[in-house]
Amino acid sequence: MTKLSHLPLAVALALGVGLVAAPASAQNRIVIGLQQEPTSLDPTADATASIDGMLTQNVYESLTTVDEAGNVQPQLAQSWTVSEDGLTYVFTLVEGATFHDGTTFDAEDVVFSFDRAMGDGSVNPSKGIFKPIESVTATDARTVEIKLTTPDAFFLFNMAQGDASIVAPESVEANATTPVGTGPFMYDSWTRGDRLILAKNPDHRDAANVALDAVEFRFISDASAASSALLAGELDAFPGFPAPEMLPQFEADPRFDVVTGSTEGEVILAMNNAKPPFDDIRVRRAVSHAIDRAEIIDGAMYGQATPIGSFYPPHGPAYVDLTGVYAHDTDTAREMFEEAGVAGTTMTLRVPPFPYATRSAEIIQAQLAEAGIDAKVENVEWGFWLDEVYKQLNYDMTIIAHTSPNDMGNFARGPEYFYGYDDAEFNALWEAISTEPDTAKREELLKQGQTYLTDQAVHGFLFQLPQLGVYKTGVDGFWTSRAVLFQPLAGVTVN
C-alpha cells in the first residue's frame, strides 16, 4: 500500500541499533502484525504507508493530529489562529516537548522541517501539501507564523500527516534507519525482514497516560502465515488483517475479537497514461468495461470490500456512486479493443506483494483474456515496485491501494507522477477544490472531480480497502476505521 496516496518487503540486512535498552522484559507489551515492511523509517522521504502506520504520531509528531473521526486536534501546536483571509496561521507550540536524543524542541525545528520539505532538493513524497506555503517564520521560541499564497482547505489536516512530521537538524540524516522524534514512543531496534521494536518514551510530556511499555511490529506479508501467527499466540493484534477468508474462524474463536471498519484506501488498476496504449482513452474505457468488480471483490476479498467507480471513498460526504458508468460487458470491451487496434496484444500487469493485489491480478488477467487481451502478470517485490513503477514509470498496469485521505490531488501531480496523467482541466478543478473554504461548495466540486476522472477512465477503479482487524480479547484502543494512515498507540491497552 502506498500513501501516494495512500505500500511489504523482506530484505535480510543488518540489525538496527536503537537509542534505549531492548525492552524484552517489559510486562506491558504488545506484538502487532504488519503486512508491509518499509525500506525506510522516514515518512518525510518515503511514500510507504507502513512508515506512518508504525511511526507517525507514535515516534514522530506534527503540529496537528487527527482523531478517529477525522477531526483536527492539537499536537506540537497547542493552539493556533487563522487570519480572516485564510492566509496567515499563527501556531503556539507546546511546552515540555523534547526529542528522543535529548535535544530541545522549539520553533526553529518547525522552520527547519518545513524548509526541508519545501526545498528544491526535497524528496518529500507529498511535497504538494506544502505548495501553498509562502513563508514559515519563528517569531519566538514558542510561536510559528505560516503565510500561504492561497487559501488551503486541507492545510491543518495535511499538517497532521507523516509527511509534515517535525524533525531536528541534529538527527534528521539518520532518520531513515534510526528515527528520532518527540513522540510517546522511541525507536529501539529494527531487524530487517522480521520486526521493529519501539519502547515507551519516559520523558514524553504525556507519558503518564501511555499504558504500553513496548510495541513490537512483526512483518508478515503472507496471509496464511498471518493467520497461523495469530492462532499460535505469537501476535496480539493484526489491524490490517490480510486474510478475509479466515475471518469466520476468528469470529468463532473466543480468544479473538474481529473488527471491520473502513479506510481511505482506494484500490485501483492503475494504467500508465503516459505510454501507449493507455494514452488512448478508448483503451482505458475498454479496460474499465472488461473489469467485473463483483467477481474481484468475491475472489480477492471474499466479499469484504465496497466497489468504487471513481477515486473517492464511499463513506465520504461527497461520494457519488459511479460504479454503473462502465458496466461489466466483455463483448463491448472486446469491440473497443478491436476498434483501438490493440486486440490480441500483450499488456504487462506488475503487482506488489500484497494479497489484495496479487489475488485481484489473477482475476483481472482472466477478465482481460476474455476481452481479447493477453495480460502478463508479474509479481514483484516492494522495493522493485517503488523503483520501477512509482519512481521510473516503468509499467503498463499495476494494482495498488492509495491509503492517504483527501488524495484526489494525485491526478493533478503532472506527468512525472506514476500515473503519467496530465490534464489541464482537472488541474484547474483540483485547484478550485483545494482552495474552496466553504464545505458544501467544496463537496460539490469533489463530486465534479469524481465524475471527471471516471469519464476519462484514468484508471480501473476497483474497491475501497476495508479495515479488517483481528485482536486478542483484552486488547483495546485500536481504531475501528482509519481516516488517516497512522494509528496512535498511546491509548492502546492490553489486559
LUMNULO-473835 format. One record per residue (C-alpha): residue in three letters; x negated, y, z negated. Coordinates in steps of 0.1 Angstrom, whole numbers, plus 2048, in hexadecimal, padded with zeros to 3 digits. Example, Ala and Ser with C-alpha at 12.3 -4.5 7.8 and 13.67 -1.06 7.14 Angstrom:
// LUMNULO-473835
<Ala,<785,7D3,7B2>>
<Ser,<777,7F5,7B9>>
END
This chain:
// LUMNULO-473835
<Met,<800,800,800>>
<Thr,<7F5,823,807>>
<Lys,<7FD,844,7F8>>
<Leu,<7F6,854,81A>>
<Ser,<811,851,813>>
<His,<816,83D,800>>
<Leu,<7E6,804,7FC>>
<Pro,<7C7,7CA,7E7>>
<Leu,<7A3,7C3,7EE>>
<Ala,<78D,7A8,7DE>>
<Val,<768,7B0,7E2>>
<Ala,<74E,79F,7CC>>
<Leu,<737,7BB,7C2>>
<Ala,<727,7C7,7A2>>
<Leu,<737,7CC,780>>
<Gly,<741,7F0,778>>
<Val,<730,7FE,759>>
<Gly,<748,811,743>>
<Leu,<746,82E,72A>>
<Val,<752,81A,70B>>
<Ala,<74D,7F8,6FC>>
<Ala,<761,7DD,70C>>
<Pro,<782,7DA,6F9>>
<Ala,<783,7B4,6FB>>
<Ser,<78E,7B1,6D7>>
<Ala,<7A9,7CB,6D8>>
<Gln,<7C9,7BF,6C8>>
<Asn,<7E2,7D5,6DB>>
<Arg,<7D8,7CC,6FF>>
<Ile,<7EB,7C7,71F>>
<Val,<7E2,7B4,73E>>
<Ile,<7F2,7C1,75E>>
<Gly,<7F3,7B0,77F>>
<Leu,<7EC,7C6,79D>>
<Gln,<7EE,7BC,7C1>>
<Gln,<7D6,7D5,7CF>>
<Glu,<7B2,7DC,7C6>>
<Pro,<7A4,7FD,7D2>>
<Thr,<782,803,7E0>>
<Ser,<77E,823,7CC>>
<Leu,<78B,830,7AA>>
<Asp,<78E,854,7B5>>
<Pro,<7B1,85E,7C0>>
<Thr,<7A4,880,7CD>>
<Ala,<78F,86E,7E7>>
<Asp,<7A1,84E,7F0>>
<Ala,<7C5,847,7FC>>
<Thr,<7C9,825,7EB>>
<Ala,<7E9,826,7D7>>
<Ser,<7DD,80E,7BC>>
<Ile,<7C4,828,7B0>>
<Asp,<7E1,83D,7A6>>
<Gly,<7F3,81F,798>>
<Met,<7D7,818,780>>
<Leu,<7C6,83A,779>>
<Thr,<7DC,858,781>>
<Gln,<7EB,866,761>>
<Asn,<7D8,84B,74E>>
<Val,<7B3,853,754>>
<Tyr,<7B8,872,768>>
<Glu,<7D0,88E,761>>
<Ser,<7DE,8AB,775>>
<Leu,<7ED,8CD,76F>>
<Thr,<80F,8BD,76F>>
<Thr,<81E,89B,76D>>
<Val,<83F,88B,778>>
<Asp,<856,876,763>>
<Glu,<869,856,76E>>
<Ala,<886,86B,77C>>
<Gly,<86F,87F,791>>
<Asn,<870,89F,77C>>
<Val,<850,8B4,779>>
<Gln,<842,8B6,755>>
<Pro,<824,8C8,745>>
<Gln,<803,8B5,744>>
<Leu,<7E2,8C8,743>>
<Ala,<7F6,8E7,748>>
<Gln,<80C,8EB,72A>>
<Ser,<821,906,73B>>
<Trp,<823,91C,75B>>
<Thr,<834,939,76A>>
<Val,<83E,93F,78E>>
<Ser,<841,961,79F>>
<Glu,<862,96B,7AE>>
<Asp,<855,966,7D2>>
<Gly,<848,943,7C9>>
<Leu,<824,94B,7D3>>
<Thr,<813,94F,7B1>>
<Tyr,<811,934,796>>
<Val,<800,93B,775>>
<Phe,<7F8,91C,761>>
<Thr,<7F0,91C,73B>>
<Leu,<7DA,8FE,733>>
<Val,<7DD,8E8,715>>
<Glu,<7C5,8EA,6F8>>
<Gly,<7B1,8CC,6EC>>
<Ala,<7AB,8BA,70D>>
<Thr,<788,8AC,714>>
<Phe,<77A,896,72E>>
<His,<770,872,724>>
<Asp,<74B,87A,726>>
<Gly,<750,895,70C>>
<Thr,<74E,8B3,723>>
<Thr,<768,8CF,71D>>
<Phe,<787,8D4,732>>
<Asp,<78F,8F8,73C>>
<Ala,<79C,90E,759>>
<Glu,<77B,90B,76B>>
<Asp,<780,8E5,76F>>
<Val,<7A2,8ED,780>>
<Val,<791,905,798>>
<Phe,<776,8EC,7A0>>
<Ser,<78F,8D0,7A6>>
<Phe,<7A4,8E5,7BE>>
<Asp,<786,8F4,7D0>>
<Arg,<779,8D1,7D5>>
<Ala,<79B,8C5,7E2>>
<Met,<79F,8E2,7FA>>
<Gly,<77B,8E6,806>>
<Asp,<76F,8E0,829>>
<Gly,<75E,8C0,81E>>
<Ser,<77C,8B2,80B>>
<Val,<785,88E,811>>
<Asn,<7A5,891,7FC>>
<Pro,<7BE,879,80B>>
<Ser,<7DA,893,806>>
<Lys,<7C8,8B2,80E>>
<Gly,<7E7,8C0,81D>>
<Ile,<7F7,8C6,7FB>>
<Phe,<7DD,8E0,7F4>>
<Lys,<7E2,8F2,816>>
<Pro,<7FA,90D,808>>
<Ile,<7E1,918,7EE>>
<Glu,<7CF,939,7F5>>
<Ser,<7BB,93C,7D5>>
<Val,<7B5,92B,7B3>>
<Thr,<7A8,942,797>>
<Ala,<79E,93C,773>>
<Thr,<7AA,95C,762>>
<Asp,<79D,94F,741>>
<Ala,<794,92D,732>>
<Arg,<7B8,922,72E>>
<Thr,<7C9,934,74B>>
<Val,<7C9,92C,770>>
<Glu,<7DA,941,78B>>
<Ile,<7E2,930,7AC>>
<Lys,<7ED,945,7C9>>
<Leu,<7FF,936,7E7>>
<Thr,<801,943,80B>>
<Thr,<825,935,80F>>
<Pro,<83E,927,7F6>>
<Asp,<83B,902,7F1>>
<Ala,<85A,8EF,7E5>>
<Phe,<845,8D1,7DA>>
<Phe,<828,8E4,7CA>>
<Leu,<82D,8DB,7A5>>
<Phe,<836,8B7,7AE>>
<Asn,<818,8B3,7C4>>
<Met,<801,8C0,7A9>>
<Ala,<80B,8A2,794>>
<Gln,<7FD,889,7AD>>
<Gly,<7DB,877,7AB>>
<Asp,<7CE,88C,7C8>>
<Ala,<7D1,8AA,7B1>>
<Ser,<7BF,89A,793>>
<Ile,<7A9,8B2,780>>
<Val,<785,8A6,780>>
<Ala,<765,8B4,772>>
<Pro,<746,8BF,786>>
<Glu,<730,8AC,76C>>
<Ser,<73F,88A,775>>
<Val,<752,88D,796>>
<Glu,<737,87D,7AC>>
<Ala,<73A,85C,799>>
<Asn,<760,85B,797>>
<Ala,<762,841,7B3>>
<Thr,<753,827,79D>>
<Thr,<753,835,779>>
<Pro,<771,84D,777>>
<Val,<771,868,75D>>
<Gly,<791,87B,755>>
<Thr,<7A4,88B,738>>
<Gly,<7BF,870,735>>
<Pro,<7CA,859,718>>
<Phe,<7B6,83C,726>>
<Met,<792,83B,730>>
<Tyr,<77F,825,749>>
<Asp,<76E,806,73A>>
<Ser,<764,7EE,756>>
<Trp,<76B,7E2,779>>
<Thr,<764,7BF,784>>
<Arg,<76A,7C2,7A9>>
<Gly,<781,7A8,7B8>>
<Asp,<78E,79F,795>>
<Arg,<798,7BA,77C>>
<Leu,<795,7DE,76F>>
<Ile,<797,7E6,74A>>
<Leu,<7A1,807,739>>
<Ala,<79D,80F,714>>
<Lys,<7B1,827,6FF>>
<Asn,<7A2,84A,6FC>>
<Pro,<7A1,850,6D7>>
<Asp,<799,875,6DD>>
<His,<7B8,87C,6F2>>
<Arg,<7CE,898,6E5>>
<Asp,<7EB,880,6E4>>
<Ala,<7D9,861,6D9>>
<Ala,<7EF,85B,6BC>>
<Asn,<80C,853,6D3>>
<Val,<7F9,83A,6E9>>
<Ala,<800,817,6DE>>
<Leu,<7E9,803,6F4>>
<Asp,<7C4,7FE,6EB>>
<Ala,<7BB,7EF,70C>>
<Val,<7C9,7EA,72F>>
<Glu,<7BC,7CF,746>>
<Phe,<7C6,7CE,76B>>
<Arg,<7C2,7AD,77D>>
<Phe,<7C0,7AF,7A3>>
<Ile,<7D6,793,7B2>>
<Ser,<7E0,798,7D6>>
<Asp,<7EE,775,7DC>>
<Ala,<813,772,7D3>>
<Ser,<811,74E,7C7>>
<Ala,<7F3,756,7B2>>
<Ala,<805,773,7A2>>
<Ser,<822,75C,798>>
<Ser,<80A,742,78A>>
<Ala,<7F8,75B,775>>
<Leu,<818,768,766>>
<Leu,<825,745,75F>>
<Ala,<804,73B,74F>>
<Gly,<805,758,737>>
<Glu,<7E6,769,747>>
<Leu,<7FA,789,74E>>
<Asp,<811,79E,738>>
<Ala,<820,7B2,755>>
<Phe,<821,7B4,77B>>
<Pro,<833,7D5,783>>
<Gly,<82F,7D1,7A9>>
<Phe,<837,7AC,7AA>>
<Pro,<82F,79F,7CE>>
<Ala,<844,77F,7CE>>
<Pro,<869,787,7D0>>
<Glu,<871,763,7D7>>
<Met,<865,75A,7B4>>
<Leu,<87C,773,7A2>>
<Pro,<898,75A,79A>>
<Gln,<87F,744,788>>
<Phe,<873,760,772>>
<Glu,<897,76C,76C>>
<Ala,<89F,74A,75F>>
<Asp,<881,749,748>>
<Pro,<887,759,725>>
<Arg,<862,762,723>>
<Phe,<867,77D,73E>>
<Asp,<87B,79C,746>>
<Val,<880,7A3,76B>>
<Val,<887,7C7,774>>
<Thr,<891,7D3,797>>
<Gly,<88E,7F8,7A1>>
<Ser,<885,80E,7BE>>
<Thr,<865,81F,7CB>>
<Glu,<85D,83A,7E3>>
<Gly,<84D,821,7FA>>
<Glu,<859,820,81E>>
<Val,<84D,801,82F>>
<Ile,<847,808,854>>
<Leu,<83C,7F7,873>>
<Ala,<824,813,87C>>
<Met,<81C,818,8A1>>
<Asn,<7FE,82B,8AD>>
<Asn,<80E,847,8BF>>
<Ala,<7ED,854,8CD>>
<Lys,<7E7,836,8E4>>
<Pro,<7F9,823,8FF>>
<Pro,<812,814,8FF>>
<Phe,<81F,825,8DF>>
<Asp,<81B,848,8ED>>
<Asp,<83A,83F,902>>
<Ile,<85A,844,8EE>>
<Arg,<86B,829,902>>
<Val,<853,80F,8F4>>
<Arg,<858,81C,8D0>>
<Arg,<87D,81B,8D4>>
<Ala,<87B,7F8,8E3>>
<Val,<867,7EC,8C5>>
<Ser,<882,7FB,8AE>>
<His,<89D,7E8,8C0>>
<Ala,<889,7C8,8BE>>
<Ile,<886,7CA,898>>
<Asp,<8A0,7B8,883>>
<Arg,<89D,7C7,861>>
<Ala,<8B5,7AF,850>>
<Glu,<8A0,791,85C>>
<Ile,<880,7A3,850>>
<Ile,<88F,7AB,82E>>
<Asp,<89C,788,829>>
<Gly,<87D,777,835>>
<Ala,<862,78E,826>>
<Met,<873,79B,807>>
<Tyr,<88D,780,801>>
<Gly,<8A9,79A,802>>
<Gln,<898,7B1,7E9>>
<Ala,<896,7D1,7FD>>
<Thr,<8AB,7EC,80D>>
<Pro,<8A9,7F2,832>>
<Ile,<89F,815,83F>>
<Gly,<8A4,826,860>>
<Ser,<88C,843,85B>>
<Phe,<871,84F,843>>
<Tyr,<884,858,824>>
<Pro,<88F,843,805>>
<Pro,<8B3,837,804>>
<His,<8B6,843,7E0>>
<Gly,<8AC,867,7E9>>
<Pro,<8C5,883,7E8>>
<Ala,<8C0,88C,80D>>
<Tyr,<8C2,868,81A>>
<Val,<8D3,862,83C>>
<Asp,<8DB,83E,846>>
<Leu,<8CB,83B,868>>
<Thr,<8C7,815,868>>
<Gly,<8E1,812,884>>
<Val,<8CF,829,89D>>
<Tyr,<8BB,80C,8AB>>
<Ala,<8D1,7EE,8A6>>
<His,<8BF,7CD,8A9>>
<Asp,<8C3,7C3,8CE>>
<Thr,<8A9,7AD,8DD>>
<Asp,<8B7,7B0,900>>
<Thr,<8B7,7D6,8FF>>
<Ala,<893,7D5,8F2>>
<Arg,<888,7BD,90D>>
<Glu,<897,7D4,928>>
<Met,<887,7F3,919>>
<Phe,<865,7E1,918>>
<Glu,<869,7D7,93D>>
<Glu,<873,7FB,946>>
<Ala,<854,808,935>>
<Gly,<83E,7EF,947>>
<Val,<831,7DE,928>>
<Ala,<845,7BD,928>>
<Gly,<82F,79F,923>>
<Thr,<812,7B4,915>>
<Thr,<7FF,7AD,8F5>>
<Met,<801,7C5,8D8>>
<Thr,<7EB,7C1,8B9>>
<Leu,<7FB,7C2,897>>
<Arg,<7E1,7C8,87C>>
<Val,<7EE,7C3,859>>
<Pro,<7DE,7C8,836>>
<Pro,<7DF,7AB,81D>>
<Phe,<7FF,7B3,80B>>
<Pro,<81B,799,80B>>
<Tyr,<836,7B1,817>>
<Ala,<81F,7BA,835>>
<Thr,<813,797,83F>>
<Arg,<835,787,83B>>
<Ser,<846,7A3,84F>>
<Ala,<82C,7A1,86A>>
<Glu,<834,77C,871>>
<Ile,<859,784,875>>
<Ile,<853,7A3,88B>>
<Gln,<83B,78F,8A0>>
<Ala,<857,776,8A8>>
<Gln,<870,792,8AE>>
<Leu,<85A,7A4,8C7>>
<Ala,<853,783,8D8>>
<Glu,<878,77F,8DE>>
<Ala,<878,7A1,8EE>>
<Gly,<85B,798,905>>
<Ile,<83D,7A6,8F2>>
<Asp,<81F,791,8E7>>
<Ala,<817,7A0,8C4>>
<Lys,<7F6,793,8B8>>
<Val,<7F5,794,892>>
<Glu,<7D3,79C,881>>
<Asn,<7D2,799,85B>>
<Val,<7B6,7AF,84F>>
<Glu,<7A7,7B8,82D>>
<Trp,<7AF,7D9,81D>>
<Gly,<78D,7E9,822>>
<Phe,<78F,7E0,847>>
<Trp,<7B2,7EF,849>>
<Leu,<7A8,80F,839>>
<Asp,<78A,814,850>>
<Glu,<798,807,871>>
<Val,<7BD,810,86F>>
<Tyr,<7BF,82D,857>>
<Lys,<79F,83F,85F>>
<Gln,<797,836,883>>
<Leu,<7BA,830,891>>
<Asn,<7AD,80F,8A0>>
<Tyr,<7CE,7FD,8A2>>
<Asp,<7EE,7F8,8B6>>
<Met,<806,7F0,89A>>
<Thr,<804,7EA,875>>
<Ile,<81B,7E5,857>>
<Ile,<816,7FB,838>>
<Ala,<82A,809,81B>>
<His,<828,82E,816>>
<Thr,<82D,832,7F1>>
<Ser,<828,857,7EB>>
<Pro,<846,86D,7E4>>
<Asn,<850,88A,7FB>>
<Asp,<839,87D,816>>
<Met,<84D,884,836>>
<Gly,<832,89D,83B>>
<Asn,<81B,881,847>>
<Phe,<82B,886,869>>
<Ala,<81E,8A9,86A>>
<Arg,<7FA,8A0,863>>
<Gly,<7F0,8A0,887>>
<Pro,<7E0,887,89F>>
<Glu,<7C3,881,888>>
<Tyr,<7DA,870,86F>>
<Phe,<7DD,84B,875>>
<Tyr,<800,84E,885>>
<Gly,<7F0,860,8A2>>
<Tyr,<810,875,8A3>>
<Asp,<810,89A,8AB>>
<Asp,<831,8AC,8B1>>
<Ala,<834,8D2,8B0>>
<Glu,<85A,8D1,8AA>>
<Phe,<856,8BA,88C>>
<Asn,<839,8CE,87E>>
<Ala,<84F,8ED,87E>>
<Leu,<86B,8D9,86D>>
<Trp,<854,8CD,852>>
<Glu,<847,8F0,84C>>
<Ala,<86B,8FB,847>>
<Ile,<871,8DE,82F>>
<Ser,<853,8E3,81A>>
<Thr,<858,909,816>>
<Glu,<87E,908,80F>>
<Pro,<885,911,7EB>>
<Asp,<8AA,90A,7EB>>
<Thr,<8B0,8E5,7E3>>
<Ala,<8D0,8E1,7F7>>
<Lys,<8C1,8F1,816>>
<Arg,<8A1,8DC,813>>
<Glu,<8B6,8BC,811>>
<Glu,<8C8,8C6,831>>
<Leu,<8A6,8CB,842>>
<Leu,<89A,8A9,835>>
<Lys,<8B8,89A,846>>
<Gln,<8AE,8AA,866>>
<Gly,<88B,89D,861>>
<Gln,<897,879,85D>>
<Thr,<8AD,87C,87C>>
<Tyr,<890,88A,891>>
<Leu,<877,86F,887>>
<Thr,<891,854,88F>>
<Asp,<89A,863,8B0>>
<Gln,<874,863,8B9>>
<Ala,<871,840,8AC>>
<Val,<84F,849,89F>>
<His,<84D,828,88D>>
<Gly,<862,80A,886>>
<Phe,<872,812,865>>
<Leu,<877,7F2,851>>
<Phe,<881,7F3,82C>>
<Gln,<87B,805,80C>>
<Leu,<863,7F3,7F5>>
<Pro,<874,7E9,7D5>>
<Gln,<864,7EB,7B2>>
<Leu,<865,7C6,7A7>>
<Gly,<857,7C3,784>>
<Val,<852,7A3,76F>>
<Tyr,<849,7A9,74B>>
<Lys,<843,793,72D>>
<Thr,<85F,797,714>>
<Gly,<854,7B2,6FB>>
<Val,<842,7C8,715>>
<Asp,<853,7E9,716>>
<Gly,<84D,80C,725>>
<Phe,<848,804,74A>>
<Trp,<85D,819,762>>
<Thr,<879,807,774>>
<Ser,<876,81C,793>>
<Arg,<859,830,7A0>>
<Ala,<85E,854,7AC>>
<Val,<838,858,7AE>>
<Leu,<81A,841,7B3>>
<Phe,<80E,841,790>>
<Gln,<81B,82E,771>>
<Pro,<812,83F,750>>
<Leu,<807,825,737>>
<Ala,<806,83B,718>>
<Gly,<82A,831,70F>>
<Val,<826,80B,716>>
<Thr,<828,7F4,6F8>>
<Val,<823,7CE,6F4>>
<Asn,<835,7BC,6D8>>
END
